[in-house]
Amino acid sequence: MNISEKEVQKALELALENSVIKKDGKPDKIRKFDESVDLIINIRDVDIKNPNNRIDNEILLPHPIPNNLTKDEVCFIVKDQMELDLKESGYHVLNQNDLNELQKKSKKEKKEVAKKFKYFVARADLMRDLARVLARFLGQQGKMPRPQPKGFGVIRPNEDLGNYLPLLNRIVKISMKKQLLMQLKVGKKSQSKDELMDNIKSVLNFIEGQLPVGNNNVRSIYLKTTMGKPIMVKEAQKGGRR
């Protein structure tokens, strides 16, 4: 199946239009929050019982998503000067002593720490300490930091935070492990259409490279905003089962 960039763009434009509330005789109403733009991909003819066919990666989008990962949603497992710098910047930090104290606490308290944050970043030399204390709970929620090329959650002890921190708003997770469906945020309504299209294309290109027969494994593609209805990319219907 060929995915037409023109049809993807049409679907994006319609999804953005449909996010505006229209009522006869009344002015158009735009929701007061910056809606996310989501990409939904339905897959066919892939046996996900075979671990080799599953997708579970983080990728970097070409353009950052505003507030993709806020400071309150990220927890760093670091030490030394890196700990001081991150705390000064307003990030949550767990150091070795914090992990040792957490190890003494109940399973419930450990689970609460794992739930509290959306994304965990650990220095490579602290991964063993993190795994000892929280691997079970982070693993259950798919939050255990992963090194490249699978993810961006493991950093070097000499990592340049000035280069790394801006990446947080470009990280998205692509997962197809239990069902033949992927849905992920690719941007916000406040972004330009060109930026949104670049982000969408980067995801589609990545997924094409992961599927056994590329785009021939794609059943359908939809785009939607947070509160809007899904809009199908028409090209995705060609040759596919309904």
Backbone as JSON, one array per atom type, in Angstrom:
{
  "sequence": "MNISEKEVQKALELALENSVIKKDGKPDKIRKFDESVDLIINIRDVDIKNPNNRIDNEILLPHPIPNNLTKDEVCFIVKDQMELDLKESGYHVLNQNDLNELQKKSKKEKKEVAKKFKYFVARADLMRDLARVLARFLGQQGKMPRPQPKGFGVIRPNEDLGNYLPLLNRIVKISMKKQLLMQLKVGKKSQSKDELMDNIKSVLNFIEGQLPVGNNNVRSIYLKTTMGKPIMVKEAQKGGRR",
  "N": [[0.83, -1.19, 0.0], [0.64, 2.12, -0.93], [1.38, 5.11, 0.71], [0.07, 8.18, 0.41], [1.48, 11.34, 0.54], [0.04, 13.62, 0.05], [-2.6, 12.85, 0.65], [-2.35, 12.33, 3.36], [-1.84, 14.9, 4.26], [-4.26, 16.13, 3.59], [-6.0, 14.78, 5.34], [-4.95, 15.63, 7.78], [-5.46, 18.41, 7.67], [-8.26, 18.38, 7.65], [-8.78, 17.17, 10.11], [-7.8, 19.12, 11.85], [-9.55, 21.2, 11.19], [-11.98, 20.11, 12.05], [-11.71, 20.2, 14.75], [-12.6, 22.57, 15.58], [-15.39, 24.02, 17.07], [-18.47, 24.25, 15.63], [-21.51, 25.94, 15.26], [-24.74, 26.55, 14.0], [-25.51, 29.89, 13.26], [-23.94, 30.88, 15.24], [-20.74, 32.15, 16.37], [-17.64, 30.55, 15.43], [-16.11, 28.29, 17.73], [-13.2, 27.87, 19.54], [-11.47, 25.51, 21.39], [-10.21, 26.03, 24.72], [-7.78, 24.97, 25.4], [-4.58, 23.72, 24.31], [-4.93, 21.48, 22.0], [-3.85, 18.08, 21.51], [-2.39, 16.47, 18.64], [-3.08, 13.45, 17.26], [-1.83, 10.39, 15.92], [-3.1, 7.53, 14.46], [-2.68, 4.15, 13.79], [-3.66, 1.31, 12.15], [-2.81, -2.07, 11.94], [-2.21, -4.94, 9.84], [-2.05, -8.5, 9.2], [0.22, -9.31, 10.7], [2.03, -11.24, 12.91], [1.95, -10.85, 16.15], [2.5, -12.49, 18.22], [4.91, -13.47, 17.81], [7.88, -12.37, 19.03], [9.74, -10.98, 17.49], [8.27, -9.5, 15.74], [7.12, -7.47, 17.1], [6.74, -4.03, 18.03], [8.46, -1.69, 19.89], [9.6, 1.02, 20.68], [11.35, 4.12, 21.27], [11.37, 7.2, 19.58], [12.93, 10.11, 18.1], [11.24, 12.97, 17.28], [11.24, 15.21, 14.44], [10.49, 17.83, 15.13], [9.96, 19.54, 18.21], [7.33, 18.76, 20.56], [5.2, 20.98, 22.09], [5.41, 21.18, 25.59], [5.61, 18.41, 25.85], [6.93, 16.63, 27.59], [6.79, 17.66, 30.69], [8.52, 19.38, 33.39], [7.54, 18.38, 35.78], [6.81, 15.85, 35.08], [8.98, 14.28, 34.62], [11.55, 12.26, 35.92], [14.8, 12.19, 37.13], [17.5, 9.98, 37.62], [20.28, 10.44, 39.09], [23.55, 11.75, 40.07], [26.1, 13.63, 41.9], [27.47, 16.56, 40.33], [25.64, 16.72, 38.29], [23.22, 16.12, 39.52], [22.87, 18.4, 41.15], [22.69, 20.42, 39.21], [20.36, 19.7, 37.79], [18.39, 19.79, 39.77], [18.49, 22.5, 40.34], [17.47, 23.43, 37.99], [14.87, 22.73, 38.25], [13.96, 20.1, 38.04], [12.8, 16.83, 39.06], [14.67, 14.67, 41.15], [16.26, 11.59, 41.9], [18.72, 10.32, 43.94], [21.51, 8.12, 44.77], [21.31, 7.66, 47.55], [18.61, 8.25, 47.95], [17.45, 6.15, 46.52], [18.33, 3.98, 48.05], [16.95, 4.45, 50.41], [14.36, 4.26, 49.49], [14.29, 1.6, 48.84], [13.85, 0.37, 51.27], [11.23, 0.77, 51.74], [7.66, 0.07, 51.4], [6.05, -2.11, 48.94], [3.87, -0.8, 47.86], [4.53, 1.92, 48.18], [6.75, 2.1, 46.52], [5.57, 1.53, 44.09], [3.94, 3.76, 43.84], [5.82, 5.78, 43.41], [6.74, 5.0, 40.9], [4.42, 5.42, 39.43], [4.07, 8.14, 39.64], [5.62, 9.65, 37.89], [5.98, 10.35, 34.4], [8.1, 9.8, 32.74], [11.31, 8.38, 33.0], [14.72, 9.06, 33.54], [17.98, 7.87, 33.59], [21.36, 7.89, 34.76], [23.92, 6.0, 33.22], [25.67, 4.67, 34.96], [24.12, 4.34, 37.18], [22.1, 2.66, 36.64], [22.0, 0.0, 37.55], [21.45, 0.31, 40.27], [18.96, 1.55, 40.13], [17.48, -0.47, 38.85], [17.55, -2.46, 40.79], [15.86, -1.44, 42.75], [13.48, -0.39, 41.57], [12.86, -1.69, 39.16], [10.92, -3.71, 38.78], [8.49, -2.38, 39.11], [8.59, -0.19, 37.38], [8.94, -1.56, 35.02], [6.49, -2.89, 34.7], [4.89, -0.8, 33.96], [5.98, 0.06, 31.63], [8.06, 1.92, 31.77], [10.73, 1.73, 32.31], [13.96, 3.03, 32.0], [15.55, 3.11, 28.82], [18.42, 2.44, 26.82], [19.88, 3.95, 23.85], [19.75, 2.0, 20.82], [17.02, 1.76, 21.34], [15.78, 3.55, 23.02], [15.83, 6.72, 24.86], [16.41, 7.09, 27.47], [18.63, 6.55, 29.02], [21.54, 8.01, 30.09], [24.89, 9.32, 29.67], [27.49, 9.55, 32.2], [28.89, 11.92, 31.8], [27.15, 13.43, 30.34], [26.0, 16.09, 28.3], [23.87, 18.24, 29.55], [22.71, 20.48, 28.52], [22.41, 19.91, 25.85], [20.91, 17.59, 26.0], [18.43, 17.98, 27.46], [16.61, 19.54, 25.8], [15.78, 17.52, 24.08], [13.76, 16.11, 25.28], [11.18, 17.0, 24.68], [10.91, 16.03, 22.17], [10.73, 13.33, 22.21], [8.93, 10.41, 21.52], [6.92, 7.53, 22.14], [6.6, 4.49, 20.43], [4.54, 1.82, 20.19], [3.72, -1.54, 19.68], [2.68, -4.2, 20.89], [0.73, -5.82, 22.09], [-1.57, -5.57, 20.61], [-2.74, -5.01, 17.23], [-2.45, -2.21, 16.72], [-1.54, 1.15, 16.83], [-1.25, 4.16, 18.58], [-0.33, 7.46, 18.92], [0.91, 10.61, 20.13], [1.69, 13.25, 17.97], [2.07, 15.91, 17.86], [0.96, 19.31, 18.55], [-1.97, 21.4, 18.29], [-1.19, 24.05, 18.11], [1.11, 24.09, 16.67], [2.77, 24.55, 13.47], [1.4, 23.49, 10.29], [3.31, 22.42, 8.64], [5.31, 21.58, 10.43], [3.85, 19.63, 11.84], [3.31, 17.82, 9.77], [5.94, 16.99, 9.12], [6.58, 15.64, 11.49], [4.65, 13.6, 11.49], [5.32, 12.2, 9.14], [7.86, 11.28, 9.84], [7.27, 9.39, 11.81], [5.67, 7.56, 10.36], [7.53, 6.7, 8.45], [9.39, 5.43, 10.1], [7.85, 3.32, 11.17], [7.21, 1.92, 8.84], [9.7, 0.83, 8.26], [9.89, -1.04, 10.25], [7.95, -2.98, 9.99], [7.07, -6.27, 8.71], [6.48, -6.45, 5.88], [6.58, -3.79, 5.26], [4.71, -0.91, 4.32], [2.66, -2.4, 3.27], [1.61, -3.81, 5.32], [-0.06, -2.09, 6.59], [-3.27, -1.36, 7.54], [-5.09, 0.8, 7.94], [-5.05, 4.37, 8.42], [-5.4, 7.03, 10.68], [-6.04, 10.44, 11.66], [-6.37, 12.67, 14.38], [-7.55, 15.25, 16.62], [-7.35, 16.0, 20.16], [-10.03, 16.31, 21.12], [-11.43, 15.96, 18.83], [-13.01, 14.17, 16.04], [-11.82, 11.06, 14.62], [-10.06, 11.18, 11.53], [-9.86, 9.54, 8.53], [-7.04, 8.61, 6.58], [-7.32, 8.55, 3.26], [-5.93, 7.06, 1.34], [-5.09, 4.85, 2.69], [-7.08, 3.0, 2.59], [-7.04, 1.67, 0.22], [-6.9, -1.39, -1.34], [-7.04, -2.67, 1.04], [-8.46, -4.74, 3.65], [-11.68, -4.31, 5.11]],
  "CA": [[0.0, 0.0, 0.0], [1.37, 3.39, -0.97], [0.79, 6.17, 1.54], [0.23, 9.44, -0.29], [1.69, 12.51, 1.42], [-1.07, 14.55, -0.2], [-3.78, 12.38, 1.39], [-2.06, 12.55, 4.78], [-2.01, 16.33, 4.5], [-5.71, 16.4, 3.56], [-6.57, 14.28, 6.58], [-4.5, 16.52, 8.85], [-6.19, 19.67, 7.57], [-9.64, 18.15, 8.05], [-8.77, 16.91, 11.56], [-7.65, 20.42, 12.51], [-10.81, 21.93, 10.99], [-13.04, 19.5, 12.85], [-11.51, 20.49, 16.17], [-13.3, 23.83, 15.85], [-16.81, 23.79, 17.33], [-19.28, 25.09, 14.76], [-22.95, 25.88, 15.46], [-25.45, 27.49, 13.13], [-25.9, 31.17, 13.84], [-23.03, 31.28, 16.31], [-19.34, 32.18, 15.92], [-16.85, 29.34, 15.69], [-15.53, 28.24, 19.07], [-11.96, 27.09, 19.65], [-11.28, 25.08, 22.78], [-9.29, 26.91, 25.42], [-6.48, 24.34, 25.63], [-3.86, 23.35, 23.1], [-5.2, 20.06, 21.77], [-2.83, 17.25, 20.88], [-2.69, 15.84, 17.35], [-2.74, 12.04, 17.41], [-1.75, 9.52, 14.75], [-3.59, 6.18, 14.77], [-2.33, 3.25, 12.69], [-4.14, -0.07, 12.28], [-1.91, -2.97, 11.22], [-2.8, -6.23, 9.45], [-1.18, -9.59, 8.73], [1.46, -9.38, 11.46], [1.89, -12.13, 14.07], [2.65, -10.23, 17.28], [2.93, -13.51, 19.18], [6.34, -13.57, 17.53], [8.52, -11.17, 19.58], [10.48, -10.26, 16.45], [7.35, -8.64, 14.99], [6.59, -6.42, 17.96], [7.41, -2.73, 17.99], [8.5, -1.05, 21.2], [10.73, 1.93, 20.54], [11.2, 5.57, 21.35], [12.07, 7.9, 18.5], [12.97, 11.57, 18.21], [10.55, 13.67, 16.21], [12.02, 16.35, 13.92], [10.11, 19.06, 15.81], [9.47, 19.29, 19.57], [5.93, 18.96, 20.9], [5.13, 21.85, 23.28], [5.05, 20.54, 26.86], [5.49, 16.96, 25.68], [7.33, 16.11, 28.9], [7.05, 18.8, 31.56], [9.47, 19.1, 34.47], [6.86, 17.58, 36.8], [6.56, 14.51, 34.56], [10.26, 13.59, 34.39], [12.38, 11.99, 37.1], [16.18, 11.83, 36.8], [18.26, 9.21, 38.59], [21.62, 10.97, 38.83], [24.31, 12.12, 41.26], [27.18, 14.58, 41.73], [27.12, 17.88, 39.81], [24.44, 16.58, 37.47], [22.08, 16.22, 40.43], [22.72, 19.81, 41.54], [22.26, 21.2, 38.04], [18.98, 19.37, 37.46], [17.54, 20.34, 40.84], [18.45, 23.95, 40.14], [16.6, 23.67, 36.82], [13.48, 22.43, 38.61], [13.59, 18.71, 37.77], [12.8, 15.88, 40.16], [15.87, 13.85, 41.12], [16.54, 10.56, 42.89], [20.13, 9.94, 43.95], [21.74, 6.78, 45.32], [20.75, 7.6, 48.91], [17.15, 8.19, 47.8], [17.11, 4.79, 46.11], [18.54, 3.1, 49.19], [15.84, 4.67, 51.34], [13.16, 3.74, 48.85], [14.37, 0.14, 48.89], [13.35, -0.05, 52.58], [9.81, 1.05, 51.85], [6.73, -0.97, 50.95], [5.79, -2.22, 47.5], [2.9, 0.24, 47.51], [5.23, 3.2, 48.06], [7.58, 2.03, 45.31], [4.66, 1.61, 42.94], [3.49, 5.15, 43.75], [6.9, 6.54, 42.77], [6.72, 4.64, 39.48], [3.24, 6.03, 38.82], [4.09, 9.6, 39.76], [6.3, 10.3, 36.77], [5.68, 9.8, 33.07], [9.33, 9.39, 32.05], [12.47, 8.27, 33.88], [16.02, 9.15, 32.89], [19.0, 7.43, 34.54], [22.75, 7.77, 34.34], [24.27, 4.6, 32.95], [26.32, 4.07, 36.12], [23.14, 4.15, 38.25], [21.04, 1.77, 36.17], [21.92, -1.19, 38.39], [20.77, 0.72, 41.5], [17.56, 1.77, 39.79], [16.86, -1.77, 38.57], [17.43, -3.18, 42.07], [14.79, -0.88, 43.57], [12.23, -0.06, 40.89], [12.68, -2.34, 37.85], [9.66, -4.45, 38.73], [7.35, -1.47, 39.02], [8.73, 0.57, 36.15], [8.74, -2.49, 33.91], [5.05, -3.14, 34.55], [4.28, 0.37, 33.34], [6.71, 0.42, 30.42], [8.79, 3.16, 32.04], [12.15, 1.5, 32.62], [14.81, 3.73, 31.01], [16.22, 2.26, 27.84], [19.47, 3.13, 26.07], [19.78, 3.91, 22.39], [18.8, 2.63, 19.89], [15.62, 1.52, 21.71], [15.21, 4.68, 23.75], [16.71, 7.85, 25.18], [16.31, 7.27, 28.91], [19.9, 6.27, 29.69], [22.5, 9.04, 29.69], [26.27, 9.13, 30.12], [27.85, 10.36, 33.37], [29.36, 13.23, 31.35], [26.17, 13.93, 29.37], [25.79, 17.55, 28.24], [22.44, 18.44, 29.78], [22.25, 21.55, 27.62], [22.0, 19.26, 24.6], [19.95, 16.51, 26.23], [17.11, 18.41, 27.94], [15.68, 19.89, 24.71], [15.29, 16.32, 23.39], [12.61, 15.54, 25.98], [9.94, 17.35, 23.98], [10.89, 15.37, 20.86], [10.66, 11.88, 22.4], [7.62, 9.75, 21.53], [7.02, 6.07, 22.2], [5.81, 3.74, 19.45], [4.41, 0.49, 20.78], [2.77, -2.52, 19.15], [3.08, -5.44, 21.56], [-0.41, -6.65, 22.46], [-2.62, -5.46, 19.6], [-2.28, -4.46, 15.95], [-2.9, -0.82, 16.73], [-0.63, 2.12, 17.44], [-1.75, 5.53, 18.68], [0.64, 8.3, 19.61], [0.86, 12.06, 19.91], [2.73, 13.71, 17.05], [2.18, 17.36, 17.92], [-0.11, 20.11, 19.15], [-2.65, 22.27, 17.32], [-0.49, 25.33, 18.01], [2.24, 23.97, 15.75], [2.45, 24.77, 12.06], [1.07, 22.27, 9.55], [4.56, 21.86, 8.13], [5.94, 20.83, 11.53], [3.04, 18.44, 12.1], [3.53, 16.87, 8.68], [7.27, 16.43, 9.29], [6.53, 14.67, 12.58], [3.85, 12.45, 11.05], [6.1, 11.44, 8.16], [8.96, 10.59, 10.51], [6.7, 8.21, 12.46], [5.27, 6.6, 9.32], [8.74, 6.12, 7.86], [9.97, 4.5, 11.07], [7.0, 2.13, 11.26], [7.39, 1.17, 7.59], [10.94, 0.07, 8.35], [9.79, -2.06, 11.29], [6.96, -4.0, 9.63], [7.63, -7.33, 7.85], [6.42, -6.07, 4.46], [6.44, -2.35, 5.16], [3.38, -0.3, 4.29], [1.64, -3.4, 2.93], [1.02, -4.28, 6.57], [-0.91, -1.03, 7.15], [-4.68, -1.48, 7.16], [-5.69, 2.14, 7.87], [-4.39, 5.44, 9.18], [-6.3, 8.12, 11.07], [-5.5, 11.58, 12.4], [-7.4, 13.31, 15.18], [-7.13, 16.07, 17.75], [-7.79, 15.43, 21.44], [-11.5, 16.3, 21.23], [-12.02, 15.82, 17.5], [-13.25, 12.81, 15.57], [-10.74, 10.55, 13.77], [-10.18, 11.36, 10.09], [-9.08, 8.51, 7.84], [-6.22, 8.91, 5.4], [-8.05, 7.76, 2.27], [-5.07, 6.12, 0.63], [-4.9, 3.65, 3.49], [-8.16, 2.06, 2.34], [-6.86, 0.98, -1.04], [-6.37, -2.73, -1.29], [-7.09, -3.22, 2.39], [-9.72, -5.31, 4.13], [-12.42, -3.41, 5.98]],
  "C": [[0.87, 1.24, 0.0], [0.63, 4.43, -0.13], [1.1, 7.5, 0.88], [0.38, 10.59, 0.7], [0.55, 13.52, 1.27], [-2.31, 14.15, 0.6], [-3.58, 12.53, 2.9], [-2.29, 14.01, 5.13], [-3.49, 16.72, 4.51], [-6.37, 15.97, 4.86], [-6.19, 15.17, 7.76], [-5.29, 17.82, 8.84], [-7.63, 19.51, 8.03], [-9.75, 17.89, 9.55], [-8.65, 18.22, 12.33], [-8.92, 21.26, 12.37], [-11.9, 21.41, 11.91], [-12.88, 19.72, 14.34], [-12.18, 21.8, 16.58], [-14.8, 23.54, 16.0], [-17.63, 24.78, 16.51], [-20.76, 24.86, 15.06], [-23.62, 26.94, 14.62], [-25.82, 28.76, 13.89], [-24.99, 31.65, 14.95], [-21.6, 31.29, 15.79], [-18.62, 30.88, 16.26], [-16.2, 29.43, 17.06], [-14.31, 27.32, 19.08], [-11.75, 26.75, 21.12], [-10.12, 25.84, 23.42], [-7.94, 26.26, 25.72], [-5.88, 23.9, 24.3], [-4.0, 21.85, 22.88], [-4.0, 19.34, 21.14], [-3.32, 16.78, 19.51], [-2.17, 14.41, 17.43], [-2.75, 11.32, 16.06], [-2.16, 8.12, 15.19], [-3.33, 5.29, 13.56], [-2.82, 1.85, 13.02], [-3.3, -0.97, 11.37], [-2.62, -4.28, 10.9], [-1.67, -7.22, 9.12], [0.2, -9.6, 9.4], [1.2, -10.24, 12.7], [2.66, -11.54, 15.25], [2.92, -11.23, 18.41], [4.43, -13.77, 19.0], [7.02, -12.29, 18.02], [9.26, -10.34, 18.54], [9.6, -9.3, 15.67], [6.78, -7.5, 15.83], [7.41, -5.14, 17.8], [7.33, -2.11, 19.37], [9.73, -0.16, 21.26], [10.34, 3.36, 20.92], [11.94, 6.16, 20.17], [12.06, 9.4, 18.79], [12.26, 12.18, 17.02], [11.43, 14.81, 15.69], [11.75, 17.64, 14.68], [9.56, 18.76, 17.2], [7.97, 19.54, 19.7], [5.87, 19.84, 22.14], [4.64, 21.09, 24.5], [4.84, 19.03, 26.72], [5.83, 16.24, 26.97], [7.69, 17.3, 29.77], [8.0, 18.4, 32.68], [8.84, 18.24, 35.56], [6.65, 16.14, 36.37], [7.82, 13.67, 34.4], [11.0, 13.43, 35.71], [13.77, 11.52, 36.64], [16.8, 11.04, 37.95], [19.73, 9.53, 38.31], [22.33, 11.26, 40.16], [25.33, 13.2, 40.88], [26.68, 15.92, 41.16], [25.85, 17.84, 38.97], [23.18, 16.7, 38.33], [21.82, 17.68, 40.81], [22.17, 20.65, 40.4], [20.78, 20.95, 37.72], [18.0, 19.89, 38.51], [17.4, 21.85, 40.69], [17.54, 24.33, 38.97], [15.15, 23.3, 37.08], [13.02, 21.02, 38.33], [13.6, 17.89, 39.06], [14.0, 14.95, 40.02], [15.82, 12.8, 42.23], [18.02, 10.23, 42.8], [20.29, 8.56, 44.58], [21.16, 6.63, 46.72], [19.23, 7.5, 48.87], [16.71, 6.77, 47.43], [17.28, 3.8, 47.26], [17.41, 3.23, 50.21], [14.54, 4.1, 50.79], [13.12, 2.22, 48.9], [13.79, -0.4, 50.2], [11.84, 0.08, 52.71], [8.96, -0.06, 51.23], [6.6, -0.99, 49.43], [4.85, -1.12, 47.04], [3.59, 1.57, 47.3], [6.13, 3.23, 46.83], [6.72, 2.18, 44.06], [4.16, 3.04, 42.74], [4.54, 6.04, 43.1], [6.92, 6.27, 41.27], [5.55, 5.3, 38.75], [3.34, 7.54, 38.72], [4.65, 10.29, 38.53], [6.01, 9.57, 35.46], [6.93, 9.23, 32.41], [10.49, 9.43, 33.04], [13.74, 8.28, 33.06], [17.08, 8.79, 33.92], [20.4, 7.5, 33.93], [23.1, 6.3, 34.19], [24.88, 3.92, 34.17], [25.39, 3.91, 37.32], [22.01, 3.22, 37.84], [20.88, 0.54, 37.05], [21.18, -0.87, 39.69], [19.28, 0.91, 41.24], [16.84, 0.44, 39.58], [16.61, -2.53, 39.87], [16.19, -2.72, 42.85], [13.45, -0.81, 42.82], [11.97, -0.8, 39.58], [11.33, -3.03, 37.74], [8.48, -3.52, 38.46], [7.41, -0.61, 37.76], [8.48, -0.31, 34.94], [7.28, -2.76, 33.64], [4.36, -2.0, 33.81], [5.0, 0.83, 32.08], [7.54, 1.67, 30.57], [10.26, 2.96, 32.37], [13.01, 2.19, 31.57], [15.54, 2.76, 30.11], [17.27, 3.05, 27.08], [19.17, 3.12, 24.58], [20.29, 2.55, 21.91], [17.33, 2.45, 20.25], [14.98, 2.72, 22.37], [16.25, 5.73, 24.06], [16.76, 8.12, 26.68], [17.57, 6.98, 29.68], [20.94, 7.26, 29.16], [23.88, 8.74, 30.27], [26.53, 9.96, 31.38], [28.33, 11.77, 33.0], [28.42, 13.86, 30.32], [26.07, 15.46, 29.45], [24.29, 17.81, 28.37], [21.87, 19.55, 28.9], [21.81, 21.02, 26.28], [20.89, 18.25, 24.83], [18.55, 17.02, 26.57], [16.15, 18.83, 26.83], [15.12, 18.69, 23.96], [13.99, 15.79, 24.01], [11.29, 15.84, 25.27], [9.86, 16.74, 22.58], [10.71, 13.86, 20.98], [9.21, 11.4, 22.36], [7.85, 8.24, 21.53], [6.09, 5.45, 21.18], [5.75, 2.3, 19.93], [3.34, -0.33, 20.06], [3.2, -3.88, 19.7], [1.91, -6.39, 21.82], [-1.54, -6.6, 21.44], [-2.06, -4.79, 18.35], [-2.78, -3.04, 15.76], [-1.84, 0.02, 17.42], [-1.28, 3.48, 17.45], [-0.75, 6.35, 19.47], [0.46, 9.76, 19.23], [2.0, 12.45, 18.99], [2.88, 15.23, 17.06], [1.02, 18.0, 18.65], [-0.71, 21.01, 18.08], [-1.91, 23.58, 17.1], [0.69, 25.28, 17.05], [1.8, 24.2, 14.31], [2.14, 23.43, 11.39], [2.34, 21.6, 9.0], [5.28, 21.04, 9.21], [5.18, 19.54, 11.82], [3.26, 17.39, 11.02], [4.91, 16.22, 8.79], [7.26, 15.35, 10.37], [5.77, 13.41, 12.19], [4.66, 11.59, 10.09], [7.25, 10.67, 8.83], [8.47, 9.32, 11.21], [6.34, 7.15, 11.43], [6.48, 5.93, 8.68], [9.39, 5.11, 8.81], [9.18, 3.2, 11.1], [7.14, 1.28, 10.0], [8.63, 0.29, 7.65], [10.9, -1.06, 9.37], [8.86, -3.22, 10.91], [7.53, -5.02, 8.63], [7.62, -6.99, 6.36], [6.07, -4.59, 4.33], [5.01, -1.87, 5.17], [2.28, -1.26, 3.85], [1.0, -4.01, 4.17], [0.1, -3.24, 7.21], [-2.33, -1.19, 6.63], [-5.32, -0.1, 6.98], [-4.92, 3.1, 8.76], [-5.42, 6.53, 9.46], [-5.5, 9.23, 11.75], [-6.64, 12.22, 13.17], [-6.76, 14.26, 16.19], [-7.74, 15.48, 19.02], [-9.31, 15.28, 21.5], [-12.2, 16.1, 19.89], [-12.23, 14.37, 17.1], [-12.11, 12.35, 14.67], [-11.06, 10.75, 12.28], [-9.28, 10.35, 9.39], [-8.27, 9.1, 6.69], [-6.72, 7.98, 4.3], [-7.19, 6.72, 1.57], [-4.92, 4.8, 1.38], [-5.98, 2.63, 3.26], [-7.88, 1.2, 1.12], [-6.22, -0.38, -0.85], [-6.44, -3.38, 0.08], [-8.43, -3.8, 2.73], [-10.37, -4.34, 5.08], [-12.96, -4.17, 7.16]]
}
